[in-house]
Amino acid sequence: MIITDPLLNAREGAAVLQISIPTFWRRVADGTVPKPVKIGALSRWPRSEVLAVIEKAKARRVG
């Protein structure tokens, strides 16, 4: 099975966004980062959704 959109844990998602893990969770709480996909007790984010956070921020830039 080939996974084209790998699932990231909070540490990996924070690394992609270049923020700390606590800040990553704050961004989840405030809606900047989407809520995780729950797999049992695990929280995971599709890589495409984490990258979309960056794209949304870029689109909101002025200038």
PDB file with one MODEL, atoms N, CA, C and O in Angstrom:
MODEL        1
ATOM      1  N   MET A   1       0.840  -1.176   0.000  1.00  0.00           N
ATOM      2  CA  MET A   1       0.000   0.000   0.000  1.00  0.00           C
ATOM      3  C   MET A   1       0.887   1.242   0.000  1.00  0.00           C
ATOM      4  O   MET A   1       1.796   1.359   0.822  1.00  0.00           O
ATOM      5  N   ILE A   2       0.627   2.160  -0.912  1.00  0.00           N
ATOM      6  CA  ILE A   2       1.376   3.400  -1.001  1.00  0.00           C
ATOM      7  C   ILE A   2       0.532   4.513  -0.397  1.00  0.00           C
ATOM      8  O   ILE A   2      -0.605   4.743  -0.808  1.00  0.00           O
ATOM      9  N   ILE A   3       1.105   5.197   0.582  1.00  0.00           N
ATOM     10  CA  ILE A   3       0.400   6.314   1.215  1.00  0.00           C
ATOM     11  C   ILE A   3       0.889   7.591   0.554  1.00  0.00           C
ATOM     12  O   ILE A   3       2.061   7.952   0.668  1.00  0.00           O
ATOM     13  N   THR A   4      -0.012   8.268  -0.134  1.00  0.00           N
ATOM     14  CA  THR A   4       0.374   9.496  -0.829  1.00  0.00           C
ATOM     15  C   THR A   4       0.227  10.721   0.057  1.00  0.00           C
ATOM     16  O   THR A   4       0.812  11.762  -0.241  1.00  0.00           O
ATOM     17  N   ASP A   5      -0.538  10.626   1.137  1.00  0.00           N
ATOM     18  CA  ASP A   5      -0.718  11.735   2.065  1.00  0.00           C
ATOM     19  C   ASP A   5      -0.445  11.205   3.470  1.00  0.00           C
ATOM     20  O   ASP A   5      -1.378  10.872   4.201  1.00  0.00           O
ATOM     21  N   PRO A   6       0.831  11.126   3.848  1.00  0.00           N
ATOM     22  CA  PRO A   6       1.168  10.515   5.137  1.00  0.00           C
ATOM     23  C   PRO A   6       0.565  11.278   6.308  1.00  0.00           C
ATOM     24  O   PRO A   6       0.336  12.486   6.242  1.00  0.00           O
ATOM     25  N   LEU A   7       0.316  10.539   7.373  1.00  0.00           N
ATOM     26  CA  LEU A   7      -0.220  11.126   8.598  1.00  0.00           C
ATOM     27  C   LEU A   7       0.932  11.529   9.510  1.00  0.00           C
ATOM     28  O   LEU A   7       1.883  10.773   9.706  1.00  0.00           O
ATOM     29  N   LEU A   8       0.830  12.732  10.060  1.00  0.00           N
ATOM     30  CA  LEU A   8       1.869  13.261  10.931  1.00  0.00           C
ATOM     31  C   LEU A   8       1.366  13.308  12.364  1.00  0.00           C
ATOM     32  O   LEU A   8       0.187  13.571  12.601  1.00  0.00           O
ATOM     33  N   ASN A   9       2.248  13.057  13.317  1.00  0.00           N
ATOM     34  CA  ASN A   9       1.879  13.259  14.712  1.00  0.00           C
ATOM     35  C   ASN A   9       2.120  14.736  15.047  1.00  0.00           C
ATOM     36  O   ASN A   9       2.571  15.500  14.193  1.00  0.00           O
ATOM     37  N   ALA A  10       1.823  15.131  16.275  1.00  0.00           N
ATOM     38  CA  ALA A  10       1.936  16.540  16.657  1.00  0.00           C
ATOM     39  C   ALA A  10       3.376  17.033  16.529  1.00  0.00           C
ATOM     40  O   ALA A  10       3.607  18.158  16.084  1.00  0.00           O
ATOM     41  N   ARG A  11       4.332  16.213  16.909  1.00  0.00           N
ATOM     42  CA  ARG A  11       5.741  16.607  16.821  1.00  0.00           C
ATOM     43  C   ARG A  11       6.128  16.877  15.370  1.00  0.00           C
ATOM     44  O   ARG A  11       6.791  17.870  15.070  1.00  0.00           O
ATOM     45  N   GLU A  12       5.712  15.988  14.477  1.00  0.00           N
ATOM     46  CA  GLU A  12       6.041  16.148  13.059  1.00  0.00           C
ATOM     47  C   GLU A  12       5.315  17.348  12.453  1.00  0.00           C
ATOM     48  O   GLU A  12       5.895  18.097  11.666  1.00  0.00           O
ATOM     49  N   GLY A  13       4.044  17.527  12.823  1.00  0.00           N
ATOM     50  CA  GLY A  13       3.287  18.678  12.333  1.00  0.00           C
ATOM     51  C   GLY A  13       3.897  19.985  12.795  1.00  0.00           C
ATOM     52  O   GLY A  13       3.991  20.940  12.024  1.00  0.00           O
ATOM     53  N   ALA A  14       4.318  20.030  14.063  1.00  0.00           N
ATOM     54  CA  ALA A  14       4.965  21.222  14.591  1.00  0.00           C
ATOM     55  C   ALA A  14       6.268  21.493  13.841  1.00  0.00           C
ATOM     56  O   ALA A  14       6.592  22.645  13.556  1.00  0.00           O
ATOM     57  N   ALA A  15       7.006  20.446  13.524  1.00  0.00           N
ATOM     58  CA  ALA A  15       8.266  20.606  12.795  1.00  0.00           C
ATOM     59  C   ALA A  15       8.019  21.179  11.400  1.00  0.00           C
ATOM     60  O   ALA A  15       8.770  22.044  10.948  1.00  0.00           O
ATOM     61  N   VAL A  16       6.990  20.713  10.723  1.00  0.00           N
ATOM     62  CA  VAL A  16       6.668  21.234   9.392  1.00  0.00           C
ATOM     63  C   VAL A  16       6.358  22.729   9.477  1.00  0.00           C
ATOM     64  O   VAL A  16       6.785  23.505   8.623  1.00  0.00           O
ATOM     65  N   LEU A  17       5.614  23.126  10.511  1.00  0.00           N
ATOM     66  CA  LEU A  17       5.242  24.531  10.681  1.00  0.00           C
ATOM     67  C   LEU A  17       6.326  25.351  11.377  1.00  0.00           C
ATOM     68  O   LEU A  17       6.207  26.570  11.501  1.00  0.00           O
ATOM     69  N   GLN A  18       7.375  24.682  11.827  1.00  0.00           N
ATOM     70  CA  GLN A  18       8.490  25.321  12.528  1.00  0.00           C
ATOM     71  C   GLN A  18       8.022  26.070  13.772  1.00  0.00           C
ATOM     72  O   GLN A  18       8.408  27.213  14.018  1.00  0.00           O
ATOM     73  N   ILE A  19       7.171  25.384  14.555  1.00  0.00           N
ATOM     74  CA  ILE A  19       6.682  25.911  15.827  1.00  0.00           C
ATOM     75  C   ILE A  19       6.881  24.840  16.890  1.00  0.00           C
ATOM     76  O   ILE A  19       7.152  23.681  16.573  1.00  0.00           O
ATOM     77  N   SER A  20       6.746  25.229  18.142  1.00  0.00           N
ATOM     78  CA  SER A  20       6.884  24.258  19.226  1.00  0.00           C
ATOM     79  C   SER A  20       5.636  23.380  19.295  1.00  0.00           C
ATOM     80  O   SER A  20       4.589  23.726  18.747  1.00  0.00           O
ATOM     81  N   ILE A  21       5.759  22.264  19.962  1.00  0.00           N
ATOM     82  CA  ILE A  21       4.618  21.363  20.109  1.00  0.00           C
ATOM     83  C   ILE A  21       3.492  22.035  20.901  1.00  0.00           C
ATOM     84  O   ILE A  21       2.335  21.925  20.494  1.00  0.00           O
ATOM     85  N   PRO A  22       3.777  22.731  22.022  1.00  0.00           N
ATOM     86  CA  PRO A  22       2.682  23.427  22.713  1.00  0.00           C
ATOM     87  C   PRO A  22       1.990  24.464  21.824  1.00  0.00           C
ATOM     88  O   PRO A  22       0.769  24.607  21.881  1.00  0.00           O
ATOM     89  N   THR A  23       2.757  25.186  21.006  1.00  0.00           N
ATOM     90  CA  THR A  23       2.147  26.154  20.090  1.00  0.00           C
ATOM     91  C   THR A  23       1.312  25.448  19.041  1.00  0.00           C
ATOM     92  O   THR A  23       0.253  25.947  18.657  1.00  0.00           O
ATOM     93  N   PHE A  24       1.767  24.300  18.572  1.00  0.00           N
ATOM     94  CA  PHE A  24       0.988  23.517  17.611  1.00  0.00           C
ATOM     95  C   PHE A  24      -0.389  23.198  18.209  1.00  0.00           C
ATOM     96  O   PHE A  24      -1.414  23.371  17.551  1.00  0.00           O
ATOM     97  N   TRP A  25      -0.399  22.732  19.459  1.00  0.00           N
ATOM     98  CA  TRP A  25      -1.674  22.400  20.114  1.00  0.00           C
ATOM     99  C   TRP A  25      -2.523  23.655  20.334  1.00  0.00           C
ATOM    100  O   TRP A  25      -3.750  23.586  20.255  1.00  0.00           O
ATOM    101  N   ARG A  26      -1.890  24.800  20.609  1.00  0.00           N
ATOM    102  CA  ARG A  26      -2.659  26.049  20.737  1.00  0.00           C
ATOM    103  C   ARG A  26      -3.301  26.410  19.407  1.00  0.00           C
ATOM    104  O   ARG A  26      -4.437  26.883  19.375  1.00  0.00           O
ATOM    105  N   ARG A  27      -2.584  26.191  18.308  1.00  0.00           N
ATOM    106  CA  ARG A  27      -3.155  26.479  16.983  1.00  0.00           C
ATOM    107  C   ARG A  27      -4.297  25.514  16.650  1.00  0.00           C
ATOM    108  O   ARG A  27      -5.239  25.894  15.954  1.00  0.00           O
ATOM    109  N   VAL A  28      -4.226  24.281  17.134  1.00  0.00           N
ATOM    110  CA  VAL A  28      -5.355  23.354  16.966  1.00  0.00           C
ATOM    111  C   VAL A  28      -6.547  23.891  17.753  1.00  0.00           C
ATOM    112  O   VAL A  28      -7.669  23.908  17.248  1.00  0.00           O
ATOM    113  N   ALA A  29      -6.308  24.328  18.984  1.00  0.00           N
ATOM    114  CA  ALA A  29      -7.393  24.825  19.850  1.00  0.00           C
ATOM    115  C   ALA A  29      -8.049  26.072  19.275  1.00  0.00           C
ATOM    116  O   ALA A  29      -9.260  26.248  19.406  1.00  0.00           O
ATOM    117  N   ASP A  30      -7.250  26.958  18.628  1.00  0.00           N
ATOM    118  CA  ASP A  30      -7.839  28.186  18.093  1.00  0.00           C
ATOM    119  C   ASP A  30      -8.333  28.030  16.656  1.00  0.00           C
ATOM    120  O   ASP A  30      -8.859  28.980  16.076  1.00  0.00           O
ATOM    121  N   GLY A  31      -8.169  26.836  16.077  1.00  0.00           N
ATOM    122  CA  GLY A  31      -8.714  26.558  14.751  1.00  0.00           C
ATOM    123  C   GLY A  31      -7.774  26.873  13.595  1.00  0.00           C
ATOM    124  O   GLY A  31      -8.131  26.656  12.437  1.00  0.00           O
ATOM    125  N   THR A  32      -6.580  27.381  13.886  1.00  0.00           N
ATOM    126  CA  THR A  32      -5.615  27.660  12.820  1.00  0.00           C
ATOM    127  C   THR A  32      -5.163  26.371  12.156  1.00  0.00           C
ATOM    128  O   THR A  32      -5.025  26.305  10.934  1.00  0.00           O
ATOM    129  N   VAL A  33      -4.935  25.351  12.966  1.00  0.00           N
ATOM    130  CA  VAL A  33      -4.597  24.008  12.478  1.00  0.00           C
ATOM    131  C   VAL A  33      -5.850  23.152  12.642  1.00  0.00           C
ATOM    132  O   VAL A  33      -6.482  23.203  13.697  1.00  0.00           O
ATOM    133  N   PRO A  34      -6.228  22.367  11.634  1.00  0.00           N
ATOM    134  CA  PRO A  34      -7.438  21.544  11.749  1.00  0.00           C
ATOM    135  C   PRO A  34      -7.343  20.539  12.899  1.00  0.00           C
ATOM    136  O   PRO A  34      -6.252  20.170  13.335  1.00  0.00           O
ATOM    137  N   LYS A  35      -8.496  20.113  13.371  1.00  0.00           N
ATOM    138  CA  LYS A  35      -8.536  19.067  14.389  1.00  0.00           C
ATOM    139  C   LYS A  35      -7.942  17.788  13.808  1.00  0.00           C
ATOM    140  O   LYS A  35      -7.996  17.562  12.599  1.00  0.00           O
ATOM    141  N   PRO A  36      -7.377  16.960  14.674  1.00  0.00           N
ATOM    142  CA  PRO A  36      -6.723  15.748  14.180  1.00  0.00           C
ATOM    143  C   PRO A  36      -7.707  14.669  13.754  1.00  0.00           C
ATOM    144  O   PRO A  36      -8.876  14.665  14.141  1.00  0.00           O
ATOM    145  N   VAL A  37      -7.193  13.762  12.949  1.00  0.00           N
ATOM    146  CA  VAL A  37      -7.875  12.507  12.652  1.00  0.00           C
ATOM    147  C   VAL A  37      -7.549  11.597  13.829  1.00  0.00           C
ATOM    148  O   VAL A  37      -6.377  11.391  14.147  1.00  0.00           O
ATOM    149  N   LYS A  38      -8.559  11.059  14.469  1.00  0.00           N
ATOM    150  CA  LYS A  38      -8.324  10.187  15.614  1.00  0.00           C
ATOM    151  C   LYS A  38      -8.315   8.734  15.135  1.00  0.00           C
ATOM    152  O   LYS A  38      -9.236   8.281  14.456  1.00  0.00           O
ATOM    153  N   ILE A  39      -7.270   8.029  15.501  1.00  0.00           N
ATOM    154  CA  ILE A  39      -7.146   6.598  15.222  1.00  0.00           C
ATOM    155  C   ILE A  39      -6.931   5.951  16.584  1.00  0.00           C
ATOM    156  O   ILE A  39      -5.812   5.890  17.094  1.00  0.00           O
ATOM    157  N   GLY A  40      -8.016   5.477  17.153  1.00  0.00           N
ATOM    158  CA  GLY A  40      -7.950   5.013  18.532  1.00  0.00           C
ATOM    159  C   GLY A  40      -7.601   6.199  19.409  1.00  0.00           C
ATOM    160  O   GLY A  40      -8.285   7.223  19.372  1.00  0.00           O
ATOM    161  N   ALA A  41      -6.546   6.073  20.195  1.00  0.00           N
ATOM    162  CA  ALA A  41      -6.105   7.167  21.065  1.00  0.00           C
ATOM    163  C   ALA A  41      -5.118   8.097  20.373  1.00  0.00           C
ATOM    164  O   ALA A  41      -4.709   9.101  20.955  1.00  0.00           O
ATOM    165  N   LEU A  42      -4.731   7.780  19.144  1.00  0.00           N
ATOM    166  CA  LEU A  42      -3.731   8.566  18.427  1.00  0.00           C
ATOM    167  C   LEU A  42      -4.364   9.760  17.721  1.00  0.00           C
ATOM    168  O   LEU A  42      -5.477   9.668  17.203  1.00  0.00           O
ATOM    169  N   SER A  43      -3.659  10.860  17.706  1.00  0.00           N
ATOM    170  CA  SER A  43      -4.055  12.047  16.952  1.00  0.00           C
ATOM    171  C   SER A  43      -3.076  12.213  15.803  1.00  0.00           C
ATOM    172  O   SER A  43      -1.863  12.253  16.011  1.00  0.00           O
ATOM    173  N   ARG A  44      -3.604  12.307  14.602  1.00  0.00           N
ATOM    174  CA  ARG A  44      -2.759  12.440  13.416  1.00  0.00           C
ATOM    175  C   ARG A  44      -3.369  13.464  12.466  1.00  0.00           C
ATOM    176  O   ARG A  44      -4.584  13.656  12.424  1.00  0.00           O
ATOM    177  N   TRP A  45      -2.489  14.120  11.701  1.00  0.00           N
ATOM    178  CA  TRP A  45      -2.905  15.113  10.722  1.00  0.00           C
ATOM    179  C   TRP A  45      -2.383  14.716   9.358  1.00  0.00           C
ATOM    180  O   TRP A  45      -1.199  14.411   9.221  1.00  0.00           O
ATOM    181  N   PRO A  46      -3.245  14.711   8.334  1.00  0.00           N
ATOM    182  CA  PRO A  46      -2.732  14.491   6.980  1.00  0.00           C
ATOM    183  C   PRO A  46      -1.733  15.605   6.644  1.00  0.00           C
ATOM    184  O   PRO A  46      -1.992  16.779   6.911  1.00  0.00           O
ATOM    185  N   ARG A  47      -0.617  15.235   6.069  1.00  0.00           N
ATOM    186  CA  ARG A  47       0.426  16.210   5.733  1.00  0.00           C
ATOM    187  C   ARG A  47      -0.136  17.333   4.869  1.00  0.00           C
ATOM    188  O   ARG A  47       0.260  18.488   5.022  1.00  0.00           O
ATOM    189  N   SER A  48      -1.050  17.007   3.967  1.00  0.00           N
ATOM    190  CA  SER A  48      -1.632  18.022   3.092  1.00  0.00           C
ATOM    191  C   SER A  48      -2.382  19.087   3.890  1.00  0.00           C
ATOM    192  O   SER A  48      -2.386  20.254   3.498  1.00  0.00           O
ATOM    193  N   GLU A  49      -3.018  18.708   5.002  1.00  0.00           N
ATOM    194  CA  GLU A  49      -3.742  19.682   5.817  1.00  0.00           C
ATOM    195  C   GLU A  49      -2.784  20.603   6.567  1.00  0.00           C
ATOM    196  O   GLU A  49      -3.069  21.787   6.744  1.00  0.00           O
ATOM    197  N   VAL A  50      -1.661  20.067   7.003  1.00  0.00           N
ATOM    198  CA  VAL A  50      -0.661  20.899   7.682  1.00  0.00           C
ATOM    199  C   VAL A  50      -0.059  21.877   6.673  1.00  0.00           C
ATOM    200  O   VAL A  50       0.123  23.054   6.983  1.00  0.00           O
ATOM    201  N   LEU A  51       0.245  21.400   5.483  1.00  0.00           N
ATOM    202  CA  LEU A  51       0.784  22.283   4.447  1.00  0.00           C
ATOM    203  C   LEU A  51      -0.240  23.343   4.033  1.00  0.00           C
ATOM    204  O   LEU A  51       0.135  24.459   3.675  1.00  0.00           O
ATOM    205  N   ALA A  52      -1.526  22.998   4.080  1.00  0.00           N
ATOM    206  CA  ALA A  52      -2.577  23.955   3.737  1.00  0.00           C
ATOM    207  C   ALA A  52      -2.606  25.125   4.721  1.00  0.00           C
ATOM    208  O   ALA A  52      -2.991  26.234   4.349  1.00  0.00           O
ATOM    209  N   VAL A  53      -2.204  24.889   5.965  1.00  0.00           N
ATOM    210  CA  VAL A  53      -2.123  25.971   6.953  1.00  0.00           C
ATOM    211  C   VAL A  53      -1.126  27.024   6.460  1.00  0.00           C
ATOM    212  O   VAL A  53      -1.378  28.224   6.576  1.00  0.00           O
ATOM    213  N   ILE A  54      -0.010  26.579   5.920  1.00  0.00           N
ATOM    214  CA  ILE A  54       0.999  27.500   5.395  1.00  0.00           C
ATOM    215  C   ILE A  54       0.440  28.246   4.184  1.00  0.00           C
ATOM    216  O   ILE A  54       0.621  29.458   4.062  1.00  0.00           O
ATOM    217  N   GLU A  55      -0.226  27.536   3.303  1.00  0.00           N
ATOM    218  CA  GLU A  55      -0.786  28.164   2.106  1.00  0.00           C
ATOM    219  C   GLU A  55      -1.836  29.216   2.470  1.00  0.00           C
ATOM    220  O   GLU A  55      -1.889  30.276   1.847  1.00  0.00           O
ATOM    221  N   LYS A  56      -2.674  28.930   3.476  1.00  0.00           N
ATOM    222  CA  LYS A  56      -3.676  29.909   3.918  1.00  0.00           C
ATOM    223  C   LYS A  56      -2.995  31.152   4.468  1.00  0.00           C
ATOM    224  O   LYS A  56      -3.425  32.274   4.199  1.00  0.00           O
ATOM    225  N   ALA A  57      -1.932  30.952   5.239  1.00  0.00           N
ATOM    226  CA  ALA A  57      -1.203  32.089   5.806  1.00  0.00           C
ATOM    227  C   ALA A  57      -0.572  32.919   4.682  1.00  0.00           C
ATOM    228  O   ALA A  57      -0.579  34.149   4.735  1.00  0.00           O
ATOM    229  N   LYS A  58      -0.038  32.251   3.684  1.00  0.00           N
ATOM    230  CA  LYS A  58       0.561  32.970   2.553  1.00  0.00           C
ATOM    231  C   LYS A  58      -0.489  33.782   1.805  1.00  0.00           C
ATOM    232  O   LYS A  58      -0.218  34.901   1.371  1.00  0.00           O
ATOM    233  N   ALA A  59      -1.685  33.222   1.654  1.00  0.00           N
ATOM    234  CA  ALA A  59      -2.762  33.905   0.924  1.00  0.00           C
ATOM    235  C   ALA A  59      -3.254  35.142   1.675  1.00  0.00           C
ATOM    236  O   ALA A  59      -3.753  36.085   1.062  1.00  0.00           O
ATOM    237  N   ARG A  60      -3.112  35.138   3.002  1.00  0.00           N
ATOM    238  CA  ARG A  60      -3.584  36.279   3.811  1.00  0.00           C
ATOM    239  C   ARG A  60      -2.545  37.391   3.915  1.00  0.00           C
ATOM    240  O   ARG A  60      -2.835  38.458   4.456  1.00  0.00           O
ATOM    241  N   ARG A  61      -1.352  37.157   3.409  1.00  0.00           N
ATOM    242  CA  ARG A  61      -0.310  38.180   3.489  1.00  0.00           C
ATOM    243  C   ARG A  61      -0.713  39.417   2.718  1.00  0.00           C
ATOM    244  O   ARG A  61      -1.415  39.340   1.711  1.00  0.00           O
ATOM    245  N   VAL A  62      -0.265  40.544   3.197  1.00  0.00           N
ATOM    246  CA  VAL A  62      -0.481  41.808   2.503  1.00  0.00           C
ATOM    247  C   VAL A  62       0.797  42.139   1.742  1.00  0.00           C
ATOM    248  O   VAL A  62       1.894  42.095   2.300  1.00  0.00           O
ATOM    249  N   GLY A  63       0.646  42.466   0.478  1.00  0.00           N
ATOM    250  CA  GLY A  63       1.800  42.874  -0.319  1.00  0.00           C
ATOM    251  C   GLY A  63       2.406  41.745  -0.975  1.00  0.00           C
ATOM    252  O   GLY A  63       3.394  41.904  -1.692  1.00  0.00           O
TER     253      GLY A  63
ENDMDL
END
